[in-house]
Amino acid sequence: GNKTFAFYWCNKYWIPFLEAHEKIPQFTYAVIIDDDVPLPHDLHIPQEQLTKDTTIKAVHFPITAASPDGHPNLLVKCQDIEYKMAAVHKLFQATMARCLSCHGAIALWDREALDEIFYEHDTVFNGEDMYMGLSLLRKRDDSKIISCAQAIVPTYAPDAWTVLFRQRVKSWELTSHKKTFSYFFEVFHPSSFCHKASLALKPYFLQELLAVILDWLRVFLLCGLLLRDWLGLILMTLIFTTVLYIAVAIFQLVVLRERKELRCTLCTYLLFPWYRLNGLLFRLGALCQNLLVYSHERTNIKIGVREDEIRDIPPCPPHPDIDWFTVWQGDDDDTHQSA
């Protein structure tokens, strides 16, 4: 039931199997998309850019938070600002050298590059999209990920605090703690100092390491300020809130000066900094989740090890026209599976 392994099997075995049976045409690129992302009918694919530049191995698409009924509440609208500001960071990375990674909701990948990076993937669910980009970066060649700002893809975002808390604590924010040593490796590995893209992205890895350190110190700092200098804590909170207001204002008035339809409402603008401050609870929860759960879990196995040593790759079905709900069924004792 591993998502990354399913991607690998589909790209490496199932698609070539369908091509061999002439069920589908041969194609170079594949779109990886979550089931909670409605694919836009006008999704822009930078075909000309992909054709001219063979070093482009993936395309990042900005996302926007949406709700199934088309009427997002304030929580979804705050996440929308968050998503769009993250997209600006990706665009800046692409301008400097290349994006660190695509978004997990939707991405376009070169299929040959997918085979290579999936082979080295650790199959950990949390941060699997980031690790895909990191695996491509570790090749230390001209391979790059571009950002396609012409297309903004909607994705259904949590509309309740309980759902959002579970999403962030058990997945998104947990990634920083799970991948701490990956960030550390990328910052200090000797080969990264001889690679332009790796050098350009080092500030982002340093930022993640700093965020992890602050997560560990935050409880002691906040408790100390609350007990010894609560006025200082209030003043510091107001200063950080003001900085967030300024950042969002710059984003609204400068970055989106030609895309006014993407700007948020005044109510969302006023609420967003407090939403972000409440988000510190997500980081604290992710820290506890990492300490109490993840550190005791079994380490995931790389796909390359499963391919070459364990050899437990599922076989292709006997023919291309199959029912996926019944193609693999267990026996009465559920001790093994057979096609």
C-alpha positions as CSV (number, residue, x, y, z in Angstrom):
1,G,0.0,0.0,0.0
2,N,2.9,2.4,-0.6
3,K,2.1,5.4,-2.8
4,T,5.7,5.9,-4.1
5,F,6.1,2.2,-4.9
6,A,2.8,2.3,-6.8
7,F,4.1,5.2,-8.9
8,Y,7.3,3.3,-9.6
9,W,5.5,0.1,-10.6
10,C,3.0,1.9,-12.9
11,N,5.8,3.9,-14.6
12,K,8.3,1.1,-14.9
13,Y,6.1,-1.9,-15.7
14,W,2.4,-1.1,-16.3
15,I,2.7,1.7,-18.8
16,P,5.3,-0.2,-21.0
17,F,3.0,-3.2,-20.7
18,L,0.1,-1.2,-22.1
19,E,2.4,0.2,-24.8
20,A,3.5,-3.3,-25.8
21,H,-0.2,-4.3,-26.2
22,E,-0.9,-1.1,-28.2
23,K,-3.5,0.1,-25.6
24,I,-1.8,3.5,-25.3
25,P,0.6,5.5,-27.4
26,Q,4.2,6.0,-26.3
27,F,4.7,9.2,-24.3
28,T,7.6,10.9,-22.6
29,Y,5.9,12.7,-19.7
30,A,3.5,11.7,-17.0
31,V,1.3,13.8,-14.7
32,I,1.3,12.7,-11.0
33,I,-1.9,14.0,-9.4
34,D,-3.7,13.4,-6.1
35,D,-7.3,12.2,-6.0
36,D,-8.4,15.4,-4.2
37,V,-7.2,17.6,-7.1
38,P,-9.7,18.4,-9.9
39,L,-7.6,18.6,-13.1
40,P,-8.3,21.9,-14.8
41,H,-9.6,21.7,-18.4
42,D,-7.2,24.5,-19.4
43,L,-4.0,23.2,-17.6
44,H,-1.1,24.8,-19.3
45,I,1.8,22.5,-20.3
46,P,5.0,24.3,-21.4
47,Q,5.4,22.0,-24.4
48,E,7.7,24.3,-26.4
49,Q,10.0,24.8,-23.4
50,L,10.1,21.1,-22.7
51,T,11.0,20.4,-26.3
52,K,13.8,22.9,-26.6
53,D,15.4,22.2,-23.2
54,T,16.0,18.5,-22.5
55,T,17.5,19.3,-19.1
56,I,14.0,20.0,-17.8
57,K,12.9,16.8,-15.9
58,A,9.8,18.1,-14.1
59,V,7.4,21.0,-14.0
60,H,6.0,22.5,-10.8
61,F,2.5,23.8,-10.8
62,P,1.3,26.4,-8.3
63,I,-1.8,25.3,-6.3
64,T,-4.8,27.2,-4.8
65,A,-6.9,26.1,-1.9
66,A,-10.5,25.3,-2.9
67,S,-13.6,23.5,-1.5
68,P,-15.8,21.0,-3.3
69,D,-18.9,23.2,-3.1
70,G,-17.1,26.3,-4.4
71,H,-17.7,28.3,-1.3
72,P,-14.5,28.1,0.8
73,N,-14.6,29.3,4.4
74,L,-12.0,31.6,6.1
75,L,-9.8,28.6,7.0
76,V,-9.6,27.5,3.4
77,K,-8.9,31.1,2.3
78,C,-6.0,31.4,4.7
79,Q,-4.5,28.2,3.4
80,D,-5.0,29.7,-0.1
81,I,-2.7,32.6,0.8
82,E,-0.2,30.1,2.2
83,Y,-0.2,28.0,-0.9
84,K,0.3,31.0,-3.2
85,M,3.1,32.4,-1.1
86,A,4.8,29.0,-1.2
87,A,4.4,29.1,-5.0
88,V,6.3,32.4,-5.1
89,H,9.2,30.7,-3.3
90,K,9.2,27.9,-5.9
91,L,9.2,30.5,-8.7
92,F,12.1,32.3,-7.1
93,Q,14.0,29.0,-6.8
94,A,13.4,28.3,-10.5
95,T,14.7,31.8,-11.4
96,M,17.9,31.3,-9.4
97,A,18.6,27.7,-10.6
98,R,15.8,25.2,-10.3
99,C,12.9,24.3,-8.0
100,L,13.8,22.2,-5.1
101,S,10.8,20.0,-5.7
102,C,7.3,19.8,-7.2
103,H,4.2,20.0,-5.2
104,G,2.8,16.6,-4.1
105,A,-0.7,17.5,-5.3
106,I,0.2,17.7,-9.0
107,A,3.4,17.6,-11.1
108,L,4.6,16.8,-14.6
109,W,7.6,14.5,-14.8
110,D,9.9,13.0,-17.5
111,R,9.3,9.3,-17.2
112,E,12.9,8.3,-17.6
113,A,13.8,10.7,-14.8
114,L,11.0,9.1,-12.7
115,D,12.6,5.7,-13.1
116,E,15.9,7.0,-11.8
117,I,14.7,9.0,-8.8
118,F,12.1,6.4,-7.7
119,Y,14.9,3.7,-7.7
120,E,16.7,5.8,-5.0
121,H,13.5,6.8,-3.2
122,D,13.1,5.7,0.5
123,T,9.3,5.3,0.0
124,V,8.5,7.4,3.1
125,F,5.1,8.9,2.6
126,N,5.8,12.1,4.5
127,G,7.7,14.5,2.2
128,E,7.8,12.0,-0.7
129,D,7.5,14.9,-3.2
130,M,10.4,16.8,-1.5
131,Y,12.5,13.6,-1.6
132,M,11.8,13.2,-5.3
133,G,13.3,16.6,-6.0
134,L,16.2,16.0,-3.6
135,S,17.0,12.7,-5.4
136,L,17.1,14.6,-8.7
137,L,19.3,17.3,-7.1
138,R,21.8,14.7,-5.8
139,K,22.6,13.7,-9.4
140,R,24.6,16.9,-9.5
141,D,24.0,17.4,-13.2
142,D,22.1,19.9,-15.3
143,S,18.7,18.3,-14.5
144,K,16.2,20.9,-13.3
145,I,12.6,21.5,-12.3
146,I,10.9,24.5,-13.6
147,S,7.8,26.4,-12.3
148,C,4.8,27.0,-14.6
149,A,3.3,30.2,-13.2
150,Q,0.7,30.3,-16.1
151,A,-1.3,27.5,-14.5
152,I,-2.8,27.5,-11.0
153,V,-4.3,24.2,-10.0
154,P,-7.1,24.0,-7.3
155,T,-6.8,21.4,-4.6
156,Y,-9.4,20.6,-1.9
157,A,-8.0,21.9,1.4
158,P,-9.2,21.1,5.0
159,D,-12.2,23.2,6.0
160,A,-12.1,22.3,9.8
161,W,-9.3,22.9,12.3
162,T,-9.3,19.2,13.4
163,V,-8.8,18.0,9.9
164,L,-6.1,20.6,9.2
165,F,-4.3,19.8,12.5
166,R,-4.2,16.1,11.6
167,Q,-3.0,16.9,8.1
168,R,-0.1,19.1,9.3
169,V,0.9,17.1,12.4
170,K,0.9,13.7,10.8
171,S,2.2,14.7,7.4
172,W,3.3,18.1,6.3
173,E,5.1,19.6,9.3
174,L,6.3,16.1,10.3
175,T,8.4,16.1,7.1
176,S,10.9,18.6,8.6
177,H,11.7,16.3,11.5
178,K,11.8,13.2,9.4
179,K,14.1,14.7,6.8
180,T,16.4,16.6,9.2
181,F,19.4,14.5,8.4
182,S,18.7,14.7,4.7
183,Y,18.8,18.5,5.0
184,F,22.0,18.3,7.0
185,F,23.5,16.0,4.4
186,E,22.7,18.4,1.6
187,V,24.1,21.4,3.4
188,F,27.5,19.9,4.2
189,H,28.1,17.3,1.5
190,P,31.3,18.1,-0.4
191,S,29.9,17.5,-3.8
192,S,27.1,20.0,-3.2
193,F,29.7,22.8,-3.1
194,C,30.7,22.1,-6.8
195,H,27.1,22.2,-8.1
196,K,25.4,25.5,-9.0
197,A,21.8,24.4,-8.2
198,S,22.9,22.8,-4.9
199,L,24.6,26.1,-3.8
200,A,21.6,28.1,-4.8
201,L,19.3,26.0,-2.7
202,K,21.5,25.8,0.4
203,P,19.6,28.7,2.1
204,Y,16.4,26.7,1.9
205,F,18.0,23.7,3.6
206,L,19.5,25.9,6.2
207,Q,16.1,27.5,6.8
208,E,14.6,24.0,7.4
209,L,17.4,23.1,9.8
210,L,16.9,26.4,11.7
211,A,13.1,25.7,11.9
212,V,13.8,22.3,13.4
213,I,16.2,23.8,16.0
214,L,13.6,26.4,16.9
215,D,10.9,23.7,17.3
216,W,13.1,22.1,20.0
217,L,13.7,25.4,21.7
218,R,10.3,26.9,21.3
219,V,8.7,25.2,24.3
220,F,11.5,26.3,26.7
221,L,11.6,29.8,25.2
222,L,7.8,30.4,25.4
223,C,7.5,28.9,28.9
224,G,10.5,31.0,30.1
225,L,9.0,34.2,28.7
226,L,5.5,33.4,30.0
227,L,6.8,32.9,33.5
228,R,9.5,35.6,33.6
229,D,8.5,38.3,31.1
230,W,5.0,37.9,29.8
231,L,4.9,41.5,28.6
232,G,8.0,40.8,26.5
233,L,6.1,37.7,25.1
234,I,3.1,39.9,24.1
235,L,5.4,42.5,22.5
236,M,7.3,39.9,20.6
237,T,4.0,38.3,19.4
238,L,2.8,41.8,18.2
239,I,6.1,42.4,16.3
240,F,5.9,39.0,14.5
241,T,2.3,39.7,13.7
242,T,3.2,43.0,12.2
243,V,5.9,41.5,10.1
244,L,3.4,38.9,8.8
245,Y,1.0,41.7,7.9
246,I,3.7,43.5,6.0
247,A,4.7,40.3,4.1
248,V,1.2,39.6,3.1
249,A,0.7,43.2,2.0
250,I,3.8,43.1,-0.2
251,F,2.6,39.8,-1.7
252,Q,-0.9,41.3,-2.4
253,L,0.2,44.7,-3.8
254,V,3.5,43.8,-5.5
255,V,3.6,40.2,-6.4
256,L,0.0,40.0,-7.5
257,R,-0.1,43.5,-9.0
258,E,-1.1,42.1,-12.4
259,R,-3.2,39.2,-11.0
260,K,-5.8,41.1,-9.0
261,E,-8.2,38.2,-9.3
262,L,-5.9,36.1,-7.1
263,R,-5.9,38.6,-4.2
264,C,-7.5,37.7,-0.9
265,T,-10.3,39.6,0.8
266,L,-9.7,42.1,3.6
267,C,-11.1,39.7,6.2
268,T,-8.7,37.0,5.1
269,Y,-5.8,39.4,5.2
270,L,-6.6,40.4,8.8
271,L,-7.0,36.8,9.9
272,F,-4.0,35.3,8.1
273,P,-1.2,36.3,10.6
274,W,-3.1,34.9,13.5
275,Y,-3.7,31.7,11.5
276,R,0.0,31.4,11.0
277,L,0.7,32.0,14.7
278,N,-1.7,29.2,15.5
279,G,0.2,27.1,13.1
280,L,3.0,27.0,15.6
281,L,0.9,24.3,17.4
282,F,1.3,22.2,14.2
283,R,5.1,22.3,14.5
284,L,4.9,21.4,18.2
285,G,2.5,18.5,17.5
286,A,4.8,17.3,14.7
287,L,7.7,17.3,17.1
288,C,5.8,15.2,19.6
289,Q,4.6,12.9,16.7
290,N,8.2,12.4,15.6
291,L,9.4,11.6,19.1
292,L,6.6,9.3,20.2
293,V,5.7,7.6,17.0
294,Y,8.1,7.9,14.1
295,S,11.3,7.3,16.0
296,H,10.0,3.8,16.9
297,E,8.7,2.9,13.5
298,R,10.5,0.5,11.1
299,T,12.7,2.2,8.6
300,N,11.3,2.1,5.1
301,I,13.1,0.2,2.4
302,K,14.4,1.8,-0.7
303,I,12.8,0.8,-4.0
304,G,16.2,-0.2,-5.4
305,V,16.7,-2.7,-2.5
306,R,13.2,-4.2,-3.2
307,E,14.0,-4.4,-6.9
308,D,17.5,-5.9,-6.7
309,E,17.7,-7.8,-3.4
310,I,14.2,-8.5,-2.0
311,R,12.7,-8.9,-5.5
312,D,9.1,-8.5,-4.3
313,I,7.9,-6.4,-7.3
314,P,4.3,-7.4,-8.2
315,P,4.0,-9.0,-11.6
316,C,2.0,-7.5,-14.5
317,P,-1.5,-9.0,-15.0
318,P,-1.8,-11.6,-17.7
319,H,-3.6,-9.2,-20.0
320,P,-4.2,-5.4,-20.2
321,D,-8.0,-5.5,-19.7
322,I,-8.4,-6.3,-16.0
323,D,-10.5,-5.5,-13.0
324,W,-8.2,-3.9,-10.5
325,F,-10.5,-4.9,-7.6
326,T,-10.2,-8.6,-8.3
327,V,-6.9,-9.0,-10.1
328,W,-5.0,-9.9,-6.9
329,Q,-7.0,-11.9,-4.4
330,G,-5.9,-13.7,-1.2
331,D,-6.8,-17.3,-0.5
332,D,-9.1,-18.3,2.4
333,D,-6.3,-18.3,4.9
334,D,-5.0,-14.9,3.5
335,T,-1.5,-16.3,3.7
336,H,-0.5,-15.4,0.2
337,Q,-1.7,-13.6,-2.9
338,S,-2.2,-15.0,-6.4
339,A,-3.3,-13.4,-9.6
